[in-house]
């Protein structure tokens, strides 16, 4: 259903912010904090 998490980052306000990304094989509802 979900892939292994991918560790990546995004650039915001001059800083790189780390984040984890999971990809779903089909649409699903999720809650994030």
Secondary structure, DSSP 8 states (H G I E B T S, - for coil): -B---EEEEEEETTEEEEEEE--BSS-------
